């Protein structure tokens, strides 16, 4: 094989699904080129290995882009279409209480397995351990250069991912492949990643998880992001769903504020603690916060407020407003993130304005871009995997129309 109708660069969720949808339209003369030794390595690790493929609360509001919107793609191929398609491939899926949709097996690898089986059944050519080094435009298509030789194709789909999690083979080389066709690239940042913070007031909190409301503040701009969700303290800073959502916007020097009591208004917390002080004036400061916040969190907040743990309640009454402010707005300076090496997603990419409604390049006809390569990233909770599948499906439909197949 040295010539195909469609060549897909990248055998992740987006690339595999694109090939399967192409076969559904009757286009089986398709090849996937994957640099790893097997398809779907990153997909098999998604959702902490449980395969969070989408979310019951799917909408474009859960996606971010500086150059466009995910709305058009999701309207063409959204949650319902995805679950129907995966069901047709033999999968059984259901949502948990938060709306995250998983395979009934709770194994991400099983999602990869049904996709691999479908590719085999549809006789899709798969070339693993094959790295694309260049793509050259021809009058009737493309010459795709690999370390194993050249391949010819009428259409090319770049589904090779971003820069996040390079141990899965996503080293950002896809951005370079697009630039020779005249594409630009927005600034790239690691997203859905742990944040590093100053350590002084979180020592001893490693492993503690709390339901909090967090907000990001930047000098000269004020609050730039807020979210409620889990915050997990680590030996280098913070992690958890709320932090992952904030990470795409966080920069070194920003201030992270944590509200440990998001279900209670400040005046209610102030009143409850004041009443506790009045009833028990000899109560130690450490005991004052028991059954209010986690005990270790309480000790660190007292340290944050310069209140001795054994100080009697009667003596710390003047500091009560400061203590409540700390419970509702514990502040940490962000020093950085855990980087692309630990990120789940890349924020930024090829601008949506440089692609048409089928995700075909406006710079070069027949070249399609999908998945993480595009300037679309989603919140934590299955949104990014939905984008990978949706963009692959929309590109497949665009290719089918371009090649004259009936949709």
Secondary structure, 3 states (H helix, E strand, C coil): CCEEEEEEECCCHHHHHHHHHHHHCCCCCEEEECCCCCCCCCHHHCCCCCCCCEECCCCHHHEECCCCCCHHHHHHCCHHHHHHHHHHCCCCEEECCCCEEEECCCCHHHHHHHHHHHHHHCCCEEECCCCEEEEEEECCEEEEEECCEEEEEEEEEECCCCCCCHHHCCCCHHHHHHHCCCCCCCCCEEECCCEEECCCCCCCCCCCEEEEEEEEEECCCEEEEEEEEEEEECCCEEECHHHHHHHCCCCCCCEEEEECCCCCCHHHHHHHHHHHHHHCCCCEHHHHCCCCCCHHHHHHHHHHCCCCCCCEHHHHHHHHHHHHHHHHHEEEEEEEECCCCCCCEEECCECHHHECCCCEECCCCCEEECHHHECCEECCCCHHHHHHHHHHHHHHHHHHHHCCCCC
